[in-house]
Amino acid sequence: MIRARGYGLNRHGGILARTGLSIVAGLMLGAALTGCGGDDAGFANRLEPAIAADGTKTLRYGNQTEPGTLDPHKASGVPAANVLRDLYEGLVITGPNDEVIPGVAKSWTISEDRLTYTFKLRDDARWSNGQPVTAGDFVYSLRRAVAPATASPYADIHAPIKNAAAIINNKAPPDTLGVSAPDAHTLVIRLKQPTPFFLQTLTHPSSDPVYRPAVERWGDSFTQPGHAVTNGAYTMDAWRVNERIRLKRNPYYWDNADTAIDRVEFYPIEDGNSELSRYQAGGLDWAASVPPAATARIKQHIPDQYHAVPTIGIAYLGLNMRRAPFADNRKLRLALSMALDREVITDKILRGGQPTLYSAVPDTVRGYTPVEYAWKDWPDDKREARARQLYHEAGYSDDHPLHAEYLYPSGGVGKTLGLVAVAMWRKVLGADITPINQEWKVYLQTARQGYDTQIFWGGWIGDYDDPNTFFSIFNSEAALNYTGYDSAAYDAAQQRSSHTPRGPERTALMHKAEATLLHDAPIIPVFVYTYHQLIKPYVTGYQPSALGNYYSKNFDIRPRDGSTPQTGTH
C-alpha cells in the first residue's frame, strides 16, 4: 500500500456523494464569488510606509494569532516563533538560503568523532540591559530547556546532547547535561551520538538563551514589557493581548549599526479576510496569509506583492491513537485517508498551488525522496471503492456510521480543510463527523493532552531542513506526538536514523520509518504547506525562506519618495 520512489513497496484507495457535496460546492462557489466580486477596477492597495517625521521606521506584520507565551523554552507555533526570532538570538541562526550562519557564536569547531562542538562567542554580544552574553548563559538556558520543571514542548529537540534524554525523563538532574563553559566566551556541547543535523537544531528558539536574573526574579512574567531582557536585535516595548505586540531596537545588539527597522509590530489577526483588508488599507506591511478566494484578484492587481513559497512543512489530520474509535482500527484510519480527494482540496478549494501530500515528509526537504502511498495515482472510483471496503471491514456501514469529532483552531486553513474533509467522509463513507472549533491556545492545550480529541487539525513546519524534523514528532516519547502513536518498529528506525551519518544507510532507515508510519496511519497527510504572503513593495531585503525564518533586522523600508533606505542607528 505504500511506495517510495525507488524503495520497492507497492501501491493502493473517487467522487463526492450527495450529502456533503453541497458543503464543498458551497465553499467552491463562495470562493468563486469572492474571487470575482468586489470593485476590481479599484482594488485598494494603500502604500503608506510607517516612517515617522524623525525617521523612525516601523515594520507591521500580520501574525495570525496571539502567541501563548514568548518564553523561548515554552513557546510553540509559528506566531510565537515569528516574534522570538526578533527578541532572542541563539548560537547560530539561518541565512538567506536557510543555511546555518553565525549568531551569538562567531565561529565553531567540531571534533573528529563529531561528538564535541566548541563555540566561540562574540565579544560584543550583549543583553538589552547592556550586560554581556556569556557561555554561562547558554549553559543555564540549555539546562532549563530540558528540565522537566520547564515542561518545554521542544525538549526533545535537544535529545542529541549527552544526558538530555535522561534529564527529560526525570532520571538525571539538569546539571548533568553535556554542556560546559570553560570561559565566558567558550561553550562546549557534547553529544551522546553523532547527529548529522545537530547544528541545525540550534537555530530553533528553544536553543536561545534567556536572562537568568530576569527569570528568577519575575518567573513566568519575565517575558513581559518592563521585565523582559533579550539578546536579539529587538526587545519588548508593549504587549496588548489579542491586539498588538510591539518591539523596539536593542541598542546593545552586536549588529545594531546595520539594523534599519526601529520598531516591529505583530498583529494577531486570525481571519484572513480581515488581514487582507487591513493590508489593503495600509495598516500592514506584511500579511502572513492570503484568503484562497482572493488569490486570483491579488495576482491580477498586485502580483509583485504576492509571494508563494513552498515550505518544509505539511498539513495533516491527526487521529487519536489512545482511544476509540481509532486506537485499534487501522482499517478505519486508512479508509478516512483514502476517502479524501486531495486534488480537489488543493486545486478547487485552496487554490494556492499547494502540492498534494501522500507521505509524512514533503519533497521540499533537501536530499531526501519520501515514501508515498502507492494509491496516490489510482483513479478516483478505485480509490473510493477501496476506502468504502476498508470502512465496512472496520465495522461501519450506512446503518452503523462512524460518529466522531474534528477539532480545529481558529484562524488559518484548518476550518476550510476540516469542512471539506467532513463533506468528503460523509459522501464517500457515510461517516458523521462534527467540526469543533477552539481558540488557538485552548486548541493547543487540548491537542497536547491528547485525551479529548478524535480527529484534529495538524500542521507542522519543519524546525530544520532534515527529515528528522518530521520523524521525531511521531516518536512514542516525543512531547509533540499529539496522536499518541506508539510503535517500537518506528521508534527503532527513527532513532537509528537520527545518529547515522548521511548516506545510503541513513536513507534506508528513514524510508523504513516513513513506510511504517504510513502503514500504521496515525495521520492523514493532505498537502505541502505553501506560505502565501503579501509584502508591500517599499519593504526591501526580502528573500523567501522554506523554513519561514524571517528576521526583521534584515529588512528596511524605502521612503515614499523612492530614495535609498538608510541603515544605522537613530
Residue pairs with C-beta under 8 A, 6 or more apart in sequence:
1 9
1 10
1 11
1 12
1 334
1 373
1 374
1 375
1 518
1 519
2 9
2 10
2 12
2 371
2 372
2 373
2 374
2 515
2 518
2 519
3 9
3 10
3 11
3 371
3 372
3 373
3 374
3 376
4 369
4 370
4 371
4 372
4 511
4 514
4 515
5 369
5 370
5 372
6 369
7 371
7 511
7 515
9 371
9 374
9 515
10 374
11 373
11 374
11 375
11 376
11 377
11 378
12 338
12 373
12 374
12 375
12 378
12 383
12 386
13 334
13 338
13 375
13 378
13 382
13 383
13 384
13 385
13 386
13 387
13 390
14 341
14 378
14 379
14 380
14 381
14 382
14 383
14 384
15 341
15 380
15 381
15 384
15 427
15 428
16 24
16 341
16 344
16 423
16 424
16 427
16 428
17 426
17 427
17 428
18 427
19 423
19 426
19 427
20 422
20 423
20 424
20 425
20 426
20 427
21 423
21 427
22 423
23 419
23 420
23 422
23 423
24 344
24 348
24 349
24 420
24 423
24 424
27 349
27 416
27 419
27 420
28 348
28 349
30 293
31 292
31 293
31 349
31 351
32 293
33 293
34 291
34 293
34 294
35 293
35 294
35 295
35 296
35 297
36 296
38 297
40 297
40 300
40 301
43 280
43 297
43 300
43 301
43 302
44 280
44 281
45 280
45 301
45 302
45 305
46 280
46 281
46 282
47 282
47 536
47 537
47 538
47 560
48 282
48 560
49 57
49 285
49 536
49 538
49 557
49 558
49 559
49 560
50 57
50 58
50 59
50 60
50 285
50 557
51 57
51 58
51 557
51 559
51 560
52 58
54 570
55 566
55 570
56 262
56 263
56 570
57 260
57 261
57 262
57 263
57 556
57 557
58 261
58 262
58 263
58 264
58 265
59 261
59 263
59 264
59 265
59 285
59 286
59 539
59 552
59 555
59 557
60 264
60 265
60 267
60 283
60 284
60 285
60 286
61 82
61 264
61 265
61 266
61 267
61 284
61 285
61 286
61 288
62 267
62 269
62 275
62 278
62 279
62 284
62 286
62 287
62 288
62 289
63 79
63 82
63 83
63 245
63 266
63 267
63 268
63 269
63 288
64 78
64 79
64 268
64 269
64 270
64 275
64 288
64 289
64 411
64 412
65 77
65 79
65 268
65 270
65 409
65 410
65 411
65 412
65 440
66 79
66 241
66 242
66 268
66 440
66 441
67 75
67 77
67 79
67 80
67 83
67 245
67 268
68 75
68 76
68 77
68 80
68 440
68 441
68 444
69 75
69 80
69 220
69 223
70 80
70 83
70 84
70 87
70 223
70 228
70 236
70 239
70 245
71 210
71 220
71 222
71 223
72 84
72 87
72 88
72 205
72 206
72 208
72 210
73 141
73 144
73 145
73 150
73 152
73 154
73 206
73 208
73 210
74 150
74 151
74 152
74 153
75 81
75 84
75 205
75 206
76 153
76 154
76 444
76 480
77 440
77 444
78 461
78 548
79 266
79 268
79 440
80 205
81 205
81 548
82 266
82 288
82 550
83 245
83 247
83 266
84 205
84 208
85 93
85 205
85 232
85 549
85 550
85 551
85 552
86 232
86 233
86 234
86 247
86 264
86 551
86 552
86 553
87 228
87 230
87 232
87 234
87 235
87 236
87 247
88 205
88 208
88 209
88 210
88 230
88 231
88 232
89 103
89 104
89 208
89 231
89 232
89 233
90 103
90 104
90 202
90 203
90 204
90 205
90 207
90 208
90 209
91 103
91 104
91 105
91 108
91 119
91 121
91 138
91 187
91 202
91 207
92 100
92 101
92 102
92 103
92 105
92 108
92 199
92 202
92 203
93 100
93 101
93 102
93 103
93 203
93 549
93 551
94 100
94 101
94 203
94 545
94 547
94 549
95 101
96 543
97 543
98 465
98 545
98 546
98 547
98 549
100 199
100 200
100 202
100 203
103 203
104 121
104 122
104 125
104 133
104 138
104 209
104 231
104 254
105 119
105 120
105 121
105 122
105 187
106 120
106 121
106 122
107 119
107 120
108 117
108 118
108 119
108 120
108 199
109 117
109 118
110 116
110 117
110 118
111 117
111 118
113 194
114 191
114 194
114 195
115 190
115 191
115 193
115 194
116 188
116 189
116 190
116 191
117 188
117 189
117 190
117 191
117 198
117 199
118 186
118 187
118 188
118 189
119 135
119 186
119 187
119 188
119 189
120 185
120 186
121 133
121 134
121 135
121 184
121 185
121 186
121 187
122 133
122 185
122 254
123 185
124 254
125 132
125 133
125 231
125 254
126 132
126 133
126 231
126 250
126 252
126 253
126 254
127 133
127 211
127 229
127 230
127 231
127 252
128 228
128 229
128 230
128 231
128 235
128 250
128 251
128 252
128 253
129 211
129 229
129 252
130 252
131 211
131 229
132 184
133 209
133 231
134 181
134 184
134 185
135 181
135 182
135 183
135 184
135 185
135 186
135 187
136 181
136 184
137 209
137 210
137 211
137 212
138 179
138 181
138 187
138 209
139 179
139 180
139 181
139 187
140 209
140 210
140 212
141 207
141 208
141 209
141 210
141 212
142 158
142 161
142 177
142 179
142 189
142 207
143 167
143 174
143 175
143 177
143 179
144 150
144 174
144 210
144 215
145 152
145 154
145 155
145 158
145 206
145 207
146 152
146 155
146 158
146 161
146 164
146 167
146 168
146 174
146 177
147 167
147 174
148 167
148 168
148 169
148 170
152 206
152 479
153 448
153 479
153 480
154 204
154 205
154 206
154 463
154 479
154 480
155 164
155 168
155 206
155 479
156 168
156 472
156 475
156 477
156 478
156 479
156 480
157 201
157 204
157 206
157 207
157 463
157 472
158 164
158 168
158 201
158 206
158 207
159 165
159 168
159 192
160 191
160 192
160 193
160 195
160 198
160 201
160 498
160 499
161 177
161 178
161 179
161 189
161 190
161 191
161 192
162 177
162 178
162 190
162 191
162 192
163 172
163 176
163 177
163 178
163 192
164 177
164 178
164 192
165 192
166 172
166 176
167 173
167 174
167 176
167 177
169 477
178 189
178 190
178 191
178 192
179 187
179 188
179 189
179 190
180 187
180 188
180 190
181 187
181 188
182 188
191 198
192 499
193 499
194 499
194 501
195 201
195 498
195 499
196 466
196 499
196 500
196 501
196 502
196 506
197 464
197 466
197 468
197 469
197 498
200 463
200 464
200 465
200 466
201 207
201 463
201 464
203 463
203 464
203 549
204 463
204 464
208 231
209 231
210 222
211 222
211 229
211 230
211 231
213 229
214 222
214 227
214 228
214 229
215 222
217 227
218 224
218 227
221 227
222 228
222 229
223 236
224 236
224 239
225 236
225 237
225 238
225 239
228 235
228 236
229 235
230 236
230 250
231 250
231 253
232 250
232 253
233 249
233 250
233 253
233 255
233 256
233 259
233 551
233 552
233 553
234 247
234 248
234 249
234 250
234 253
234 264
234 552
234 553
235 247
235 248
235 249
235 250
236 245
236 247
237 246
237 247
237 248
237 263
238 244
238 245
238 246
239 245
239 246
242 268
243 267
243 268
244 265
244 266
244 267
244 268
245 265
245 266
245 268
246 263
246 264
246 265
246 266
247 263
247 264
247 265
247 266
247 552
248 262
248 263
249 256
249 259
249 261
249 262
249 263
250 256
251 569
253 259
253 553
255 553
256 569
257 567
257 568
257 569
258 553
258 567
258 568
259 553
259 567
260 553
260 555
260 556
260 557
260 565
260 566
260 567
260 568
261 552
261 553
261 555
261 556
261 557
262 570
264 552
267 275
267 278
267 283
267 284
269 275
269 278
270 410
270 411
270 412
270 440
271 411
272 289
272 290
272 291
272 294
272 411
273 291
273 294
275 284
275 287
275 288
275 289
276 287
276 290
276 291
276 294
276 534
278 284
278 287
279 287
279 534
285 535
285 536
285 538
285 539
285 557
286 533
286 534
286 535
286 536
286 539
287 533
287 534
287 535
288 531
288 533
289 412
289 531
289 532
289 533
290 298
290 306
290 352
290 532
290 533
290 534
292 349
292 350
292 351
292 352
292 416
293 351
295 306
295 351
295 352
295 532
296 351
298 305
298 306
298 534
299 306
302 534
304 537
305 534
305 535
305 536
305 537
306 532
306 533
306 534
307 531
307 532
307 533
307 534
307 535
307 542
307 544
308 352
308 353
308 530
308 531
308 532
308 533
309 530
309 531
309 533
309 544
309 545
309 546
310 355
310 362
310 364
310 528
310 529
310 530
310 546
311 362
311 364
311 461
311 462
311 528
311 529
311 530
311 531
311 546
311 547
311 548
312 362
312 364
312 365
312 461
312 462
312 465
312 469
312 546
312 547
313 362
313 459
313 460
313 461
313 462
313 528
313 529
313 548
314 357
314 360
314 361
314 362
314 459
314 460
314 470
314 525
314 526
314 527
314 528
314 529
315 354
315 357
315 413
315 417
315 458
315 459
315 525
315 526
315 527
315 528
315 529
316 357
316 458
316 459
316 460
316 523
316 524
316 525
316 526
317 336
317 406
317 417
317 421
317 455
317 456
317 457
317 458
317 523
317 524
317 526
318 447
318 453
318 455
318 456
318 457
318 458
318 482
318 483
318 522
318 523
318 524
319 326
319 333
319 336
319 454
319 455
319 483
319 521
319 522
319 523
319 524
320 326
320 327
320 450
320 453
320 454
320 455
320 456
320 483
320 484
321 327
321 483
321 484
321 485
321 486
321 522
322 450
322 451
322 484
323 451
323 454
325 332
325 402
325 404
325 454
326 332
326 333
326 454
329 394
329 395
330 520
330 521
331 390
331 391
331 393
331 394
332 390
332 391
332 394
332 395
332 396
332 402
333 520
333 521
333 522
333 524
334 387
334 390
334 521
335 387
335 388
335 390
335 391
335 394
335 429
336 387
336 425
336 429
336 431
336 455
336 524
337 373
337 521
337 524
337 525
338 375
338 383
338 384
338 386
338 387
338 390
339 384
339 387
339 391
339 424
339 425
339 428
339 429
340 421
340 424
340 425
340 524
340 526
341 380
341 424
342 356
342 357
342 358
342 526
342 527
343 356
344 420
344 424
345 356
345 417
345 420
345 421
345 526
345 527
346 352
346 353
346 354
346 355
346 356
346 527
349 416
349 417
349 420
350 413
350 416
350 417
350 527
352 530
352 532
353 530
354 527
354 528
354 529
354 530
355 362
355 363
355 527
355 528
355 530
356 526
356 527
356 528
357 525
357 526
357 527
357 528
358 372
358 373
358 376
358 525
359 370
359 371
359 372
359 373
359 514
359 518
359 525
360 370
360 371
360 470
360 471
360 474
360 514
360 517
360 518
360 523
360 525
361 368
361 370
361 467
361 470
361 471
361 510
361 514
362 370
362 528
362 529
363 369
363 370
363 528
364 528
364 546
365 462
365 465
365 466
365 467
365 470
366 465
367 502
368 467
368 507
368 510
370 467
370 514
371 511
371 514
371 515
371 518
372 518
373 518
375 383
375 386
378 386
384 428
387 428
387 429
388 428
388 429
391 397
391 402
391 429
391 430
391 431
396 402
396 429
396 430
396 431
397 430
398 430
401 429
401 430
401 431
401 432
402 425
402 429
402 431
402 432
402 433
403 431
403 432
403 433
403 434
404 431
404 432
404 433
404 434
404 454
404 455
405 433
405 434
405 435
405 436
405 453
405 454
405 455
406 418
406 421
406 422
406 433
406 434
406 435
406 436
406 454
406 455
406 456
406 457
407 436
407 438
407 443
407 446
407 447
407 453
407 454
407 455
407 456
407 457
408 414
408 415
408 417
408 418
408 435
408 436
408 437
408 438
408 443
408 456
408 457
409 437
409 438
409 439
409 440
409 443
409 444
409 457
410 437
410 438
410 439
410 440
410 443
411 440
412 459
413 459
414 457
414 459
415 435
415 437
417 457
417 526
418 435
418 457
419 435
421 433
421 526
422 433
422 434
422 435
425 431
425 433
426 432
426 433
433 455
438 446
443 457
446 452
446 453
446 456
447 453
447 456
447 458
447 482
448 479
448 482
450 482
450 483
450 484
453 482
456 482
458 482
458 483
458 523
459 529
460 470
460 473
461 529
461 547
461 548
462 469
462 470
462 547
463 469
463 547
464 547
465 546
465 547
467 497
467 510
467 514
468 494
468 497
468 498
468 510
471 494
471 497
471 498
471 510
471 513
471 514
471 517
472 478
472 494
472 498
473 480
473 481
474 481
474 483
474 485
474 490
474 494
474 517
474 522
474 523
475 481
475 490
475 491
475 494
475 495
476 485
476 486
476 487
476 488
476 490
476 491
477 491
483 522
483 523
484 522
485 517
485 520
485 522
487 516
487 517
487 520
489 516
490 513
490 516
490 517
490 520
493 509
493 510
493 512
493 513
493 516
494 509
494 513
496 509
497 506
497 509
497 510
497 513
500 506
500 509
517 523
531 544
531 548
535 542
538 557
538 558
538 559
538 560
539 555
539 556
539 557
539 558
540 555
540 556
540 557
540 558
540 565
541 554
541 555
541 556
542 550
542 555
543 554
556 565
556 567
557 565
558 564
558 565
559 565
